[in-house]
Every structure is written in C-alpha cells, then in structure tokens.
Amino acid sequence: MLIGHLSDFFTLVGDVIIAYAVIAVHDRMREEHSIDDAVYRSMLKERRLIVVGIAMLFLGFTLRIIERIIG
C-alpha cells in the first residue's frame, strides 16, 4: 500500500514540476520578448488552465489516498 501512495505522490510532483516549467517559460517569454496582444491573452488563458490542472491533480491525488485509506 505504501508503494501505491509513493507512486501517486511522485507522479503528482512530476506533473506539477512540468506545469511549473511551462509557467516559467511563459513568464520569461512575456518579459523578454515583445509579443502582440493576441499571444499575450492566449498565454494568460494557458496559465489559468495550468493552474486549474494543478488543482485537479491535487484533488485527484487526495481522493485516491482517501479511497485507499477508507477502502
């Protein structure tokens, strides 16, 4: 059972690290390059989706751990 929890944990951490890297690249691009308004708005939408995705990863991880503990 511990192996399952650790597997889920490392998967979650890996996914969050990847999402963080995407956000960091977007921020660096926005600061260093001149981009037009359409691209800037698109990057802001992507950033919101990434944050929602991270929240869903944490929710899924939490529910999986609860299920394993209860069931």
PDB file of N, H, CA, C and O in Angstrom:
ATOM      1  N   MET A   1       0.827  -1.194   0.000  1.00  0.00           N
ATOM      2  CA  MET A   1       0.000   0.000   0.000  1.00  0.00           C
ATOM      3  C   MET A   1       0.869   1.256   0.000  1.00  0.00           C
ATOM      4  O   MET A   1       0.533   2.245  -0.650  1.00  0.00           O
ATOM      5  N   LEU A   2       1.980   1.217   0.724  1.00  0.00           N
ATOM      6  H   LEU A   2       2.254   0.413   1.252  1.00  0.00           H
ATOM      7  CA  LEU A   2       2.883   2.364   0.766  1.00  0.00           C
ATOM      8  C   LEU A   2       3.452   2.654  -0.625  1.00  0.00           C
ATOM      9  O   LEU A   2       3.612   3.815  -1.002  1.00  0.00           O
ATOM     10  N   ILE A   3       3.755   1.603  -1.385  1.00  0.00           N
ATOM     11  H   ILE A   3       3.625   0.660  -1.079  1.00  0.00           H
ATOM     12  CA  ILE A   3       4.299   1.780  -2.728  1.00  0.00           C
ATOM     13  C   ILE A   3       3.290   2.531  -3.602  1.00  0.00           C
ATOM     14  O   ILE A   3       3.675   3.408  -4.375  1.00  0.00           O
ATOM     15  N   GLY A   4       2.015   2.195  -3.485  1.00  0.00           N
ATOM     16  H   GLY A   4       1.703   1.482  -2.857  1.00  0.00           H
ATOM     17  CA  GLY A   4       0.978   2.890  -4.258  1.00  0.00           C
ATOM     18  C   GLY A   4       0.904   4.362  -3.911  1.00  0.00           C
ATOM     19  O   GLY A   4       0.766   5.208  -4.795  1.00  0.00           O
ATOM     20  N   HIS A   5       0.996   4.676  -2.606  1.00  0.00           N
ATOM     21  H   HIS A   5       1.108   3.989  -1.888  1.00  0.00           H
ATOM     22  CA  HIS A   5       0.961   6.078  -2.174  1.00  0.00           C
ATOM     23  C   HIS A   5       2.181   6.831  -2.709  1.00  0.00           C
ATOM     24  O   HIS A   5       2.064   7.957  -3.191  1.00  0.00           O
ATOM     25  N   LEU A   6       3.341   6.200  -2.618  1.00  0.00           N
ATOM     26  H   LEU A   6       3.436   5.285  -2.227  1.00  0.00           H
ATOM     27  CA  LEU A   6       4.562   6.849  -3.108  1.00  0.00           C
ATOM     28  C   LEU A   6       4.507   7.052  -4.620  1.00  0.00           C
ATOM     29  O   LEU A   6       4.935   8.089  -5.128  1.00  0.00           O
ATOM     30  N   SER A   7       3.986   6.073  -5.327  1.00  0.00           N
ATOM     31  H   SER A   7       3.638   5.231  -4.914  1.00  0.00           H
ATOM     32  CA  SER A   7       3.851   6.202  -6.779  1.00  0.00           C
ATOM     33  C   SER A   7       2.951   7.373  -7.140  1.00  0.00           C
ATOM     34  O   SER A   7       3.288   8.184  -8.003  1.00  0.00           O
ATOM     35  N   ASP A   8       1.810   7.455  -6.479  1.00  0.00           N
ATOM     36  H   ASP A   8       1.537   6.796  -5.778  1.00  0.00           H
ATOM     37  CA  ASP A   8       0.891   8.575  -6.728  1.00  0.00           C
ATOM     38  C   ASP A   8       1.547   9.902  -6.383  1.00  0.00           C
ATOM     39  O   ASP A   8       1.392  10.880  -7.114  1.00  0.00           O
ATOM     40  N   PHE A   9       2.274   9.945  -5.282  1.00  0.00           N
ATOM     41  H   PHE A   9       2.399   9.150  -4.687  1.00  0.00           H
ATOM     42  CA  PHE A   9       2.923  11.177  -4.837  1.00  0.00           C
ATOM     43  C   PHE A   9       3.964  11.640  -5.862  1.00  0.00           C
ATOM     44  O   PHE A   9       3.989  12.811  -6.241  1.00  0.00           O
ATOM     45  N   PHE A  10       4.819  10.716  -6.308  1.00  0.00           N
ATOM     46  H   PHE A  10       4.798   9.765  -6.001  1.00  0.00           H
ATOM     47  CA  PHE A  10       5.862  11.103  -7.258  1.00  0.00           C
ATOM     48  C   PHE A  10       5.276  11.485  -8.614  1.00  0.00           C
ATOM     49  O   PHE A  10       5.814  12.360  -9.292  1.00  0.00           O
ATOM     50  N   THR A  11       4.190  10.847  -9.015  1.00  0.00           N
ATOM     51  H   THR A  11       3.753  10.136  -8.464  1.00  0.00           H
ATOM     52  CA  THR A  11       3.508  11.234 -10.247  1.00  0.00           C
ATOM     53  C   THR A  11       2.965  12.653 -10.122  1.00  0.00           C
ATOM     54  O   THR A  11       3.108  13.462 -11.038  1.00  0.00           O
ATOM     55  N   LEU A  12       2.345  12.948  -8.991  1.00  0.00           N
ATOM     56  H   LEU A  12       2.229  12.290  -8.247  1.00  0.00           H
ATOM     57  CA  LEU A  12       1.821  14.290  -8.750  1.00  0.00           C
ATOM     58  C   LEU A  12       2.935  15.326  -8.768  1.00  0.00           C
ATOM     59  O   LEU A  12       2.803  16.363  -9.418  1.00  0.00           O
ATOM     60  N   VAL A  13       4.018  15.060  -8.071  1.00  0.00           N
ATOM     61  H   VAL A  13       4.125  14.218  -7.544  1.00  0.00           H
ATOM     62  CA  VAL A  13       5.129  16.010  -8.013  1.00  0.00           C
ATOM     63  C   VAL A  13       5.723  16.225  -9.410  1.00  0.00           C
ATOM     64  O   VAL A  13       6.026  17.358  -9.786  1.00  0.00           O
ATOM     65  N   GLY A  14       5.885  15.161 -10.167  1.00  0.00           N
ATOM     66  H   GLY A  14       5.639  14.241  -9.862  1.00  0.00           H
ATOM     67  CA  GLY A  14       6.413  15.286 -11.525  1.00  0.00           C
ATOM     68  C   GLY A  14       5.523  16.126 -12.414  1.00  0.00           C
ATOM     69  O   GLY A  14       6.009  16.972 -13.165  1.00  0.00           O
ATOM     70  N   ASP A  15       4.214  15.898 -12.333  1.00  0.00           N
ATOM     71  H   ASP A  15       3.819  15.211 -11.723  1.00  0.00           H
ATOM     72  CA  ASP A  15       3.272  16.673 -13.136  1.00  0.00           C
ATOM     73  C   ASP A  15       3.295  18.148 -12.751  1.00  0.00           C
ATOM     74  O   ASP A  15       3.233  19.016 -13.621  1.00  0.00           O
ATOM     75  N   VAL A  16       3.383  18.435 -11.463  1.00  0.00           N
ATOM     76  H   VAL A  16       3.433  17.730 -10.756  1.00  0.00           H
ATOM     77  CA  VAL A  16       3.424  19.825 -11.003  1.00  0.00           C
ATOM     78  C   VAL A  16       4.720  20.498 -11.446  1.00  0.00           C
ATOM     79  O   VAL A  16       4.704  21.672 -11.818  1.00  0.00           O
ATOM     80  N   ILE A  17       5.830  19.784 -11.414  1.00  0.00           N
ATOM     81  H   ILE A  17       5.843  18.831 -11.112  1.00  0.00           H
ATOM     82  CA  ILE A  17       7.108  20.350 -11.869  1.00  0.00           C
ATOM     83  C   ILE A  17       7.030  20.710 -13.357  1.00  0.00           C
ATOM     84  O   ILE A  17       7.497  21.773 -13.768  1.00  0.00           O
ATOM     85  N   ILE A  18       6.445  19.829 -14.153  1.00  0.00           N
ATOM     86  H   ILE A  18       6.066  18.966 -13.820  1.00  0.00           H
ATOM     87  CA  ILE A  18       6.290  20.114 -15.579  1.00  0.00           C
ATOM     88  C   ILE A  18       5.411  21.347 -15.790  1.00  0.00           C
ATOM     89  O   ILE A  18       5.739  22.214 -16.600  1.00  0.00           O
ATOM     90  N   ALA A  19       4.302  21.424 -15.067  1.00  0.00           N
ATOM     91  H   ALA A  19       4.036  20.720 -14.409  1.00  0.00           H
ATOM     92  CA  ALA A  19       3.415  22.580 -15.187  1.00  0.00           C
ATOM     93  C   ALA A  19       4.135  23.857 -14.762  1.00  0.00           C
ATOM     94  O   ALA A  19       3.982  24.896 -15.404  1.00  0.00           O
ATOM     95  N   TYR A  20       4.908  23.791 -13.699  1.00  0.00           N
ATOM     96  H   TYR A  20       5.033  22.948 -13.177  1.00  0.00           H
ATOM     97  CA  TYR A  20       5.667  24.959 -13.233  1.00  0.00           C
ATOM     98  C   TYR A  20       6.665  25.406 -14.301  1.00  0.00           C
ATOM     99  O   TYR A  20       6.839  26.604 -14.526  1.00  0.00           O
ATOM    100  N   ALA A  21       7.319  24.450 -14.958  1.00  0.00           N
ATOM    101  H   ALA A  21       7.178  23.477 -14.776  1.00  0.00           H
ATOM    102  CA  ALA A  21       8.282  24.784 -16.004  1.00  0.00           C
ATOM    103  C   ALA A  21       7.595  25.508 -17.164  1.00  0.00           C
ATOM    104  O   ALA A  21       8.147  26.457 -17.721  1.00  0.00           O
ATOM    105  N   VAL A  22       6.403  25.063 -17.523  1.00  0.00           N
ATOM    106  H   VAL A  22       5.954  24.292 -17.071  1.00  0.00           H
ATOM    107  CA  VAL A  22       5.661  25.725 -18.608  1.00  0.00           C
ATOM    108  C   VAL A  22       5.315  27.161 -18.205  1.00  0.00           C
ATOM    109  O   VAL A  22       5.452  28.084 -19.008  1.00  0.00           O
ATOM    110  N   ILE A  23       4.871  27.344 -16.971  1.00  0.00           N
ATOM    111  H   ILE A  23       4.759  26.594 -16.319  1.00  0.00           H
ATOM    112  CA  ILE A  23       4.552  28.699 -16.495  1.00  0.00           C
ATOM    113  C   ILE A  23       5.803  29.565 -16.498  1.00  0.00           C
ATOM    114  O   ILE A  23       5.744  30.730 -16.893  1.00  0.00           O
ATOM    115  N   ALA A  24       6.924  29.019 -16.069  1.00  0.00           N
ATOM    116  H   ALA A  24       6.972  28.073 -15.748  1.00  0.00           H
ATOM    117  CA  ALA A  24       8.169  29.791 -16.024  1.00  0.00           C
ATOM    118  C   ALA A  24       8.597  30.215 -17.429  1.00  0.00           C
ATOM    119  O   ALA A  24       9.041  31.347 -17.621  1.00  0.00           O
ATOM    120  N   VAL A  25       8.471  29.331 -18.401  1.00  0.00           N
ATOM    121  H   VAL A  25       8.110  28.411 -18.245  1.00  0.00           H
ATOM    122  CA  VAL A  25       8.823  29.679 -19.779  1.00  0.00           C
ATOM    123  C   VAL A  25       7.905  30.771 -20.308  1.00  0.00           C
ATOM    124  O   VAL A  25       8.359  31.709 -20.963  1.00  0.00           O
ATOM    125  N   HIS A  26       6.608  30.649 -20.021  1.00  0.00           N
ATOM    126  H   HIS A  26       6.239  29.887 -19.489  1.00  0.00           H
ATOM    127  CA  HIS A  26       5.670  31.681 -20.459  1.00  0.00           C
ATOM    128  C   HIS A  26       6.029  33.034 -19.845  1.00  0.00           C
ATOM    129  O   HIS A  26       6.025  34.051 -20.538  1.00  0.00           O
ATOM    130  N   ASP A  27       6.336  33.048 -18.562  1.00  0.00           N
ATOM    131  H   ASP A  27       6.339  32.222 -17.999  1.00  0.00           H
ATOM    132  CA  ASP A  27       6.693  34.307 -17.901  1.00  0.00           C
ATOM    133  C   ASP A  27       7.959  34.902 -18.497  1.00  0.00           C
ATOM    134  O   ASP A  27       8.029  36.108 -18.736  1.00  0.00           O
ATOM    135  N   ARG A  28       8.960  34.063 -18.738  1.00  0.00           N
ATOM    136  H   ARG A  28       8.903  33.084 -18.544  1.00  0.00           H
ATOM    137  CA  ARG A  28      10.213  34.559 -19.298  1.00  0.00           C
ATOM    138  C   ARG A  28       9.988  35.104 -20.705  1.00  0.00           C
ATOM    139  O   ARG A  28      10.533  36.149 -21.060  1.00  0.00           O
ATOM    140  N   MET A  29       9.191  34.405 -21.503  1.00  0.00           N
ATOM    141  H   MET A  29       8.748  33.557 -21.214  1.00  0.00           H
ATOM    142  CA  MET A  29       8.887  34.888 -22.852  1.00  0.00           C
ATOM    143  C   MET A  29       8.185  36.230 -22.813  1.00  0.00           C
ATOM    144  O   MET A  29       8.483  37.130 -23.598  1.00  0.00           O
ATOM    145  N   ARG A  30       7.253  36.346 -21.890  1.00  0.00           N
ATOM    146  H   ARG A  30       7.012  35.614 -21.252  1.00  0.00           H
ATOM    147  CA  ARG A  30       6.471  37.579 -21.785  1.00  0.00           C
ATOM    148  C   ARG A  30       7.367  38.749 -21.390  1.00  0.00           C
ATOM    149  O   ARG A  30       7.170  39.867 -21.865  1.00  0.00           O
ATOM    150  N   GLU A  31       8.339  38.502 -20.534  1.00  0.00           N
ATOM    151  H   GLU A  31       8.499  37.593 -20.148  1.00  0.00           H
ATOM    152  CA  GLU A  31       9.207  39.574 -20.052  1.00  0.00           C
ATOM    153  C   GLU A  31      10.285  39.957 -21.071  1.00  0.00           C
ATOM    154  O   GLU A  31      10.629  41.132 -21.195  1.00  0.00           O
ATOM    155  N   GLU A  32      10.814  38.982 -21.793  1.00  0.00           N
ATOM    156  H   GLU A  32      10.535  38.027 -21.692  1.00  0.00           H
ATOM    157  CA  GLU A  32      11.976  39.237 -22.637  1.00  0.00           C
ATOM    158  C   GLU A  32      11.643  39.557 -24.085  1.00  0.00           C
ATOM    159  O   GLU A  32      12.435  40.212 -24.763  1.00  0.00           O
ATOM    160  N   HIS A  33      10.511  39.121 -24.568  1.00  0.00           N
ATOM    161  H   HIS A  33       9.867  38.589 -24.018  1.00  0.00           H
ATOM    162  CA  HIS A  33      10.179  39.331 -25.970  1.00  0.00           C
ATOM    163  C   HIS A  33       8.976  40.252 -26.095  1.00  0.00           C
ATOM    164  O   HIS A  33       8.094  40.297 -25.237  1.00  0.00           O
ATOM    165  N   SER A  34       8.980  40.969 -27.179  1.00  0.00           N
ATOM    166  H   SER A  34       9.696  40.933 -27.876  1.00  0.00           H
ATOM    167  CA  SER A  34       7.789  41.777 -27.438  1.00  0.00           C
ATOM    168  C   SER A  34       6.805  40.898 -28.203  1.00  0.00           C
ATOM    169  O   SER A  34       7.083  40.457 -29.318  1.00  0.00           O
ATOM    170  N   ILE A  35       5.674  40.655 -27.598  1.00  0.00           N
ATOM    171  H   ILE A  35       5.448  41.012 -26.692  1.00  0.00           H
ATOM    172  CA  ILE A  35       4.657  39.817 -28.217  1.00  0.00           C
ATOM    173  C   ILE A  35       3.386  40.641 -28.363  1.00  0.00           C
ATOM    174  O   ILE A  35       3.144  41.583 -27.609  1.00  0.00           O
ATOM    175  N   ASP A  36       2.587  40.266 -29.345  1.00  0.00           N
ATOM    176  H   ASP A  36       2.784  39.501 -29.958  1.00  0.00           H
ATOM    177  CA  ASP A  36       1.373  41.051 -29.572  1.00  0.00           C
ATOM    178  C   ASP A  36       0.294  40.667 -28.554  1.00  0.00           C
ATOM    179  O   ASP A  36       0.432  39.703 -27.801  1.00  0.00           O
ATOM    180  N   ASP A  37      -0.766  41.444 -28.561  1.00  0.00           N
ATOM    181  H   ASP A  37      -0.878  42.228 -29.172  1.00  0.00           H
ATOM    182  CA  ASP A  37      -1.830  41.265 -27.564  1.00  0.00           C
ATOM    183  C   ASP A  37      -2.510  39.909 -27.664  1.00  0.00           C
ATOM    184  O   ASP A  37      -2.869  39.325 -26.641  1.00  0.00           O
ATOM    185  N   ALA A  38      -2.694  39.399 -28.875  1.00  0.00           N
ATOM    186  H   ALA A  38      -2.403  39.873 -29.705  1.00  0.00           H
ATOM    187  CA  ALA A  38      -3.367  38.106 -29.045  1.00  0.00           C
ATOM    188  C   ALA A  38      -2.562  36.983 -28.392  1.00  0.00           C
ATOM    189  O   ALA A  38      -3.119  36.119 -27.715  1.00  0.00           O
ATOM    190  N   VAL A  39      -1.256  37.005 -28.601  1.00  0.00           N
ATOM    191  H   VAL A  39      -0.803  37.707 -29.150  1.00  0.00           H
ATOM    192  CA  VAL A  39      -0.396  35.982 -27.999  1.00  0.00           C
ATOM    193  C   VAL A  39      -0.378  36.145 -26.481  1.00  0.00           C
ATOM    194  O   VAL A  39      -0.418  35.157 -25.748  1.00  0.00           O
ATOM    195  N   TYR A  40      -0.321  37.371 -26.017  1.00  0.00           N
ATOM    196  H   TYR A  40      -0.289  38.174 -26.612  1.00  0.00           H
ATOM    197  CA  TYR A  40      -0.314  37.630 -24.574  1.00  0.00           C
ATOM    198  C   TYR A  40      -1.598  37.101 -23.929  1.00  0.00           C
ATOM    199  O   TYR A  40      -1.541  36.449 -22.887  1.00  0.00           O
ATOM    200  N   ARG A  41      -2.741  37.373 -24.534  1.00  0.00           N
ATOM    201  H   ARG A  41      -2.787  37.903 -25.380  1.00  0.00           H
ATOM    202  CA  ARG A  41      -4.017  36.869 -23.989  1.00  0.00           C
ATOM    203  C   ARG A  41      -4.059  35.351 -24.007  1.00  0.00           C
ATOM    204  O   ARG A  41      -4.556  34.725 -23.070  1.00  0.00           O
ATOM    205  N   SER A  42      -3.541  34.768 -25.063  1.00  0.00           N
ATOM    206  H   SER A  42      -3.138  35.277 -25.824  1.00  0.00           H
ATOM    207  CA  SER A  42      -3.503  33.310 -25.162  1.00  0.00           C
ATOM    208  C   SER A  42      -2.631  32.715 -24.057  1.00  0.00           C
ATOM    209  O   SER A  42      -2.981  31.686 -23.477  1.00  0.00           O
ATOM    210  N   MET A  43      -1.509  33.351 -23.767  1.00  0.00           N
ATOM    211  H   MET A  43      -1.225  34.186 -24.238  1.00  0.00           H
ATOM    212  CA  MET A  43      -0.621  32.865 -22.706  1.00  0.00           C
ATOM    213  C   MET A  43      -1.293  32.982 -21.344  1.00  0.00           C
ATOM    214  O   MET A  43      -1.114  32.109 -20.496  1.00  0.00           O
ATOM    215  N   LEU A  44      -2.060  34.040 -21.119  1.00  0.00           N
ATOM    216  H   LEU A  44      -2.205  34.749 -21.808  1.00  0.00           H
ATOM    217  CA  LEU A  44      -2.777  34.178 -19.851  1.00  0.00           C
ATOM    218  C   LEU A  44      -3.836  33.088 -19.698  1.00  0.00           C
ATOM    219  O   LEU A  44      -4.023  32.553 -18.605  1.00  0.00           O
ATOM    220  N   LYS A  45      -4.532  32.758 -20.790  1.00  0.00           N
ATOM    221  H   LYS A  45      -4.381  33.193 -21.678  1.00  0.00           H
ATOM    222  CA  LYS A  45      -5.516  31.671 -20.742  1.00  0.00           C
ATOM    223  C   LYS A  45      -4.839  30.340 -20.437  1.00  0.00           C
ATOM    224  O   LYS A  45      -5.334  29.549 -19.633  1.00  0.00           O
ATOM    225  N   GLU A  46      -3.701  30.102 -21.086  1.00  0.00           N
ATOM    226  H   GLU A  46      -3.299  30.744 -21.739  1.00  0.00           H
ATOM    227  CA  GLU A  46      -2.964  28.864 -20.831  1.00  0.00           C
ATOM    228  C   GLU A  46      -2.527  28.786 -19.373  1.00  0.00           C
ATOM    229  O   GLU A  46      -2.589  27.724 -18.753  1.00  0.00           O
ATOM    230  N   ARG A  47      -2.088  29.906 -18.837  1.00  0.00           N
ATOM    231  H   ARG A  47      -2.038  30.769 -19.341  1.00  0.00           H
ATOM    232  CA  ARG A  47      -1.646  29.927 -17.439  1.00  0.00           C
ATOM    233  C   ARG A  47      -2.795  29.564 -16.503  1.00  0.00           C
ATOM    234  O   ARG A  47      -2.609  28.801 -15.555  1.00  0.00           O
ATOM    235  N   ARG A  48      -3.990  30.112 -16.770  1.00  0.00           N
ATOM    236  H   ARG A  48      -4.141  30.731 -17.541  1.00  0.00           H
ATOM    237  CA  ARG A  48      -5.157  29.773 -15.943  1.00  0.00           C
ATOM    238  C   ARG A  48      -5.482  28.289 -16.049  1.00  0.00           C
ATOM    239  O   ARG A  48      -5.796  27.642 -15.050  1.00  0.00           O
ATOM    240  N   LEU A  49      -5.406  27.755 -17.255  1.00  0.00           N
ATOM    241  H   LEU A  49      -5.151  28.280 -18.067  1.00  0.00           H
ATOM    242  CA  LEU A  49      -5.677  26.326 -17.437  1.00  0.00           C
ATOM    243  C   LEU A  49      -4.651  25.468 -16.695  1.00  0.00           C
ATOM    244  O   LEU A  49      -5.002  24.434 -16.127  1.00  0.00           O
ATOM    245  N   ILE A  50      -3.411  25.885 -16.698  1.00  0.00           N
ATOM    246  H   ILE A  50      -3.125  26.725 -17.160  1.00  0.00           H
ATOM    247  CA  ILE A  50      -2.378  25.151 -15.971  1.00  0.00           C
ATOM    248  C   ILE A  50      -2.673  25.149 -14.479  1.00  0.00           C
ATOM    249  O   ILE A  50      -2.543  24.116 -13.822  1.00  0.00           O
ATOM    250  N   VAL A  51      -3.069  26.295 -13.940  1.00  0.00           N
ATOM    251  H   VAL A  51      -3.175  27.134 -14.474  1.00  0.00           H
ATOM    252  CA  VAL A  51      -3.392  26.378 -12.509  1.00  0.00           C
ATOM    253  C   VAL A  51      -4.587  25.478 -12.185  1.00  0.00           C
ATOM    254  O   VAL A  51      -4.582  24.784 -11.169  1.00  0.00           O
ATOM    255  N   VAL A  52      -5.604  25.489 -13.041  1.00  0.00           N
ATOM    256  H   VAL A  52      -5.608  26.053 -13.866  1.00  0.00           H
ATOM    257  CA  VAL A  52      -6.761  24.604 -12.839  1.00  0.00           C
ATOM    258  C   VAL A  52      -6.320  23.144 -12.909  1.00  0.00           C
ATOM    259  O   VAL A  52      -6.758  22.320 -12.107  1.00  0.00           O
ATOM    260  N   GLY A  53      -5.460  22.831 -13.863  1.00  0.00           N
ATOM    261  H   GLY A  53      -5.105  23.501 -14.515  1.00  0.00           H
ATOM    262  CA  GLY A  53      -4.945  21.468 -13.995  1.00  0.00           C
ATOM    263  C   GLY A  53      -4.188  21.020 -12.763  1.00  0.00           C
ATOM    264  O   GLY A  53      -4.349  19.883 -12.321  1.00  0.00           O
ATOM    265  N   ILE A  54      -3.367  21.890 -12.199  1.00  0.00           N
ATOM    266  H   ILE A  54      -3.236  22.815 -12.558  1.00  0.00           H
ATOM    267  CA  ILE A  54      -2.627  21.549 -10.983  1.00  0.00           C
ATOM    268  C   ILE A  54      -3.592  21.305  -9.835  1.00  0.00           C
ATOM    269  O   ILE A  54      -3.412  20.363  -9.064  1.00  0.00           O
ATOM    270  N   ALA A  55      -4.614  22.146  -9.714  1.00  0.00           N
ATOM    271  H   ALA A  55      -4.760  22.911 -10.341  1.00  0.00           H
ATOM    272  CA  ALA A  55      -5.612  21.950  -8.660  1.00  0.00           C
ATOM    273  C   ALA A  55      -6.309  20.601  -8.826  1.00  0.00           C
ATOM    274  O   ALA A  55      -6.573  19.908  -7.843  1.00  0.00           O
ATOM    275  N   MET A  56      -6.607  20.230 -10.074  1.00  0.00           N
ATOM    276  H   MET A  56      -6.392  20.793 -10.873  1.00  0.00           H
ATOM    277  CA  MET A  56      -7.255  18.944 -10.322  1.00  0.00           C
ATOM    278  C   MET A  56      -6.327  17.776  -9.996  1.00  0.00           C
ATOM    279  O   MET A  56      -6.778  16.740  -9.507  1.00  0.00           O
ATOM    280  N   LEU A  57      -5.035  17.941 -10.266  1.00  0.00           N
ATOM    281  H   LEU A  57      -4.668  18.782 -10.663  1.00  0.00           H
ATOM    282  CA  LEU A  57      -4.074  16.900  -9.898  1.00  0.00           C
ATOM    283  C   LEU A  57      -4.071  16.682  -8.387  1.00  0.00           C
ATOM    284  O   LEU A  57      -4.103  15.544  -7.918  1.00  0.00           O
ATOM    285  N   PHE A  58      -4.032  17.774  -7.632  1.00  0.00           N
ATOM    286  H   PHE A  58      -4.007  18.698  -8.013  1.00  0.00           H
ATOM    287  CA  PHE A  58      -4.047  17.646  -6.175  1.00  0.00           C
ATOM    288  C   PHE A  58      -5.345  17.029  -5.678  1.00  0.00           C
ATOM    289  O   PHE A  58      -5.332  16.204  -4.765  1.00  0.00           O
ATOM    290  N   LEU A  59      -6.461  17.421  -6.271  1.00  0.00           N
ATOM    291  H   LEU A  59      -6.472  18.091  -7.013  1.00  0.00           H
ATOM    292  CA  LEU A  59      -7.751  16.850  -5.883  1.00  0.00           C
ATOM    293  C   LEU A  59      -7.788  15.355  -6.180  1.00  0.00           C
ATOM    294  O   LEU A  59      -8.214  14.563  -5.339  1.00  0.00           O
ATOM    295  N   GLY A  60      -7.347  14.970  -7.363  1.00  0.00           N
ATOM    296  H   GLY A  60      -7.001  15.613  -8.046  1.00  0.00           H
ATOM    297  CA  GLY A  60      -7.316  13.555  -7.718  1.00  0.00           C
ATOM    298  C   GLY A  60      -6.422  12.753  -6.805  1.00  0.00           C
ATOM    299  O   GLY A  60      -6.775  11.649  -6.390  1.00  0.00           O
ATOM    300  N   PHE A  61      -5.253  13.309  -6.488  1.00  0.00           N
ATOM    301  H   PHE A  61      -4.967  14.205  -6.825  1.00  0.00           H
ATOM    302  CA  PHE A  61      -4.324  12.642  -5.574  1.00  0.00           C
ATOM    303  C   PHE A  61      -4.961  12.467  -4.205  1.00  0.00           C
ATOM    304  O   PHE A  61      -4.882  11.390  -3.614  1.00  0.00           O
ATOM    305  N   THR A  62      -5.590  13.517  -3.700  1.00  0.00           N
ATOM    306  H   THR A  62      -5.655  14.392  -4.179  1.00  0.00           H
ATOM    307  CA  THR A  62      -6.235  13.462  -2.386  1.00  0.00           C
ATOM    308  C   THR A  62      -7.344  12.420  -2.364  1.00  0.00           C
ATOM    309  O   THR A  62      -7.440  11.632  -1.423  1.00  0.00           O
ATOM    310  N   LEU A  63      -8.178  12.413  -3.393  1.00  0.00           N
ATOM    311  H   LEU A  63      -8.100  13.053  -4.158  1.00  0.00           H
ATOM    312  CA  LEU A  63      -9.267  11.442  -3.447  1.00  0.00           C
ATOM    313  C   LEU A  63      -8.746  10.011  -3.535  1.00  0.00           C
ATOM    314  O   LEU A  63      -9.314   9.106  -2.924  1.00  0.00           O
ATOM    315  N   ARG A  64      -7.669   9.801  -4.292  1.00  0.00           N
ATOM    316  H   ARG A  64      -7.207  10.537  -4.788  1.00  0.00           H
ATOM    317  CA  ARG A  64      -7.085   8.467  -4.400  1.00  0.00           C
ATOM    318  C   ARG A  64      -6.545   7.987  -3.059  1.00  0.00           C
ATOM    319  O   ARG A  64      -6.721   6.822  -2.703  1.00  0.00           O
ATOM    320  N   ILE A  65      -5.892   8.866  -2.316  1.00  0.00           N
ATOM    321  H   ILE A  65      -5.748   9.813  -2.605  1.00  0.00           H
ATOM    322  CA  ILE A  65      -5.354   8.499  -0.998  1.00  0.00           C
ATOM    323  C   ILE A  65      -6.514   8.201  -0.039  1.00  0.00           C
ATOM    324  O   ILE A  65      -6.465   7.220   0.703  1.00  0.00           O
ATOM    325  N   ILE A  66      -7.541   9.032  -0.050  1.00  0.00           N
ATOM    326  H   ILE A  66      -7.580   9.829  -0.652  1.00  0.00           H
ATOM    327  CA  ILE A  66      -8.710   8.797   0.818  1.00  0.00           C
ATOM    328  C   ILE A  66      -9.341   7.450   0.487  1.00  0.00           C
ATOM    329  O   ILE A  66      -9.689   6.687   1.388  1.00  0.00           O
ATOM    330  N   GLU A  67      -9.490   7.153  -0.816  1.00  0.00           N
ATOM    331  H   GLU A  67      -9.207   7.773  -1.548  1.00  0.00           H
ATOM    332  CA  GLU A  67     -10.081   5.881  -1.216  1.00  0.00           C
ATOM    333  C   GLU A  67      -9.258   4.702  -0.703  1.00  0.00           C
ATOM    334  O   GLU A  67      -9.817   3.710  -0.236  1.00  0.00           O
ATOM    335  N   ARG A  68      -7.935   4.810  -0.788  1.00  0.00           N
ATOM    336  H   ARG A  68      -7.481   5.617  -1.167  1.00  0.00           H
ATOM    337  CA  ARG A  68      -7.080   3.718  -0.333  1.00  0.00           C
ATOM    338  C   ARG A  68      -7.145   3.554   1.185  1.00  0.00           C
ATOM    339  O   ARG A  68      -7.079   2.437   1.698  1.00  0.00           O
ATOM    340  N   ILE A  69      -7.272   4.660   1.892  1.00  0.00           N
ATOM    341  H   ILE A  69      -7.326   5.567   1.476  1.00  0.00           H
ATOM    342  CA  ILE A  69      -7.327   4.583   3.357  1.00  0.00           C
ATOM    343  C   ILE A  69      -8.663   4.003   3.811  1.00  0.00           C
ATOM    344  O   ILE A  69      -8.706   3.148   4.696  1.00  0.00           O
ATOM    345  N   ILE A  70      -9.749   4.470   3.205  1.00  0.00           N
ATOM    346  H   ILE A  70      -9.714   5.165   2.487  1.00  0.00           H
ATOM    347  CA  ILE A  70     -11.084   4.011   3.604  1.00  0.00           C
ATOM    348  C   ILE A  70     -11.355   2.602   3.097  1.00  0.00           C
ATOM    349  O   ILE A  70     -11.841   1.746   3.837  1.00  0.00           O
ATOM    350  N   GLY A  71     -11.033   2.368   1.818  1.00  0.00           N
ATOM    351  H   GLY A  71     -10.638   3.063   1.217  1.00  0.00           H
ATOM    352  CA  GLY A  71     -11.382   1.100   1.192  1.00  0.00           C
ATOM    353  C   GLY A  71     -10.289   0.160   1.276  1.00  0.00           C
ATOM    354  O   GLY A  71     -10.407  -0.968   0.798  1.00  0.00           O
TER     355      GLY A  71
END
